[in-house]
Amino acid sequence: KQTTGDAKILYGLMLDRMGPSIRNGWLDEQNRVFIYFTLEDAVELLGCGKDKAVKLFKELDQDGGIGLIERKKQGQGRPTKI
């Protein structure tokens, strides 16, 4: 699959969050580092609309995308772990 430039930028922004997550010891059940990166973060940092941000997340996702990220919903108004 082809990845858009905007999706690559979004992925780069997510990678920037890895450092603080590592320092905070944020690990999932499989000892993988996770980040919190909300739809609102993407909209603000990329200067795009909500629909486009949703599309970009899907483009990077392992379910239907290119598999660079995996999202785990937490529910109860808590942000999704990536």
C-alpha positions as CSV (number, residue, x, y, z in Angstrom):
1,K,0.0,0.0,0.0
2,Q,1.1,3.6,-0.7
3,T,1.4,5.9,2.3
4,T,0.5,9.6,1.9
5,G,2.9,12.3,3.0
6,D,0.5,13.5,5.7
7,A,0.4,10.0,7.2
8,K,4.2,9.9,7.3
9,I,4.2,13.3,9.1
10,L,1.7,12.0,11.6
11,Y,3.8,8.9,12.2
12,G,6.9,11.1,12.8
13,L,4.9,13.2,15.3
14,M,4.0,9.9,17.1
15,L,7.6,8.8,17.1
16,D,8.5,12.1,18.9
17,R,6.2,11.0,21.8
18,M,8.1,7.7,22.2
19,G,11.0,9.3,24.3
20,P,8.7,10.6,27.0
21,S,6.8,7.3,27.1
22,I,10.0,5.4,27.5
23,R,11.1,7.7,30.4
24,N,7.7,7.3,32.0
25,G,8.0,3.5,31.7
26,W,4.7,3.2,29.7
27,L,4.8,-0.4,28.6
28,D,1.9,-2.6,27.6
29,E,1.3,-6.3,28.6
30,Q,3.9,-7.4,25.9
31,N,6.5,-4.9,27.1
32,R,6.1,-2.6,24.1
33,V,6.2,1.1,24.7
34,F,2.9,2.9,24.0
35,I,2.0,6.5,23.5
36,Y,-1.1,8.6,23.9
37,F,-1.9,10.6,20.7
38,T,-5.4,11.8,20.4
39,L,-7.4,12.7,17.3
40,E,-7.5,16.2,18.7
41,D,-3.6,16.2,18.9
42,A,-3.5,15.2,15.2
43,V,-6.0,17.9,14.1
44,E,-4.1,20.6,16.0
45,L,-0.5,19.6,15.0
46,L,-1.3,18.8,11.4
47,G,-3.8,21.7,10.9
48,C,-6.3,19.5,9.3
49,G,-10.0,18.5,9.9
50,K,-11.2,15.6,12.0
51,D,-12.2,13.5,9.1
52,K,-8.8,13.7,7.5
53,A,-7.1,12.9,10.8
54,V,-9.3,9.8,11.2
55,K,-8.3,8.7,7.7
56,L,-4.6,9.2,8.5
57,F,-4.8,7.1,11.6
58,K,-6.5,4.4,9.6
59,E,-3.8,4.5,7.0
60,L,-1.2,3.8,9.6
61,D,-3.2,1.2,11.6
62,Q,-2.6,-2.5,11.5
63,D,-6.3,-3.1,10.8
64,G,-6.8,-2.0,7.2
65,G,-3.7,0.2,7.0
66,I,0.0,-0.4,6.6
67,G,0.5,-1.8,10.1
68,L,2.8,0.9,11.7
69,I,0.6,1.4,14.7
70,E,-1.8,-0.6,16.8
71,R,-4.6,1.1,18.7
72,K,-6.1,-0.2,21.9
73,K,-9.3,1.6,23.1
74,Q,-9.5,2.0,26.8
75,G,-13.1,3.2,27.1
76,Q,-14.7,5.5,29.7
77,G,-13.4,8.7,28.1
78,R,-9.7,7.6,28.4
79,P,-7.4,8.1,25.4
80,T,-6.6,5.3,23.1
81,K,-3.2,3.7,23.6
82,I,-1.0,3.5,20.4
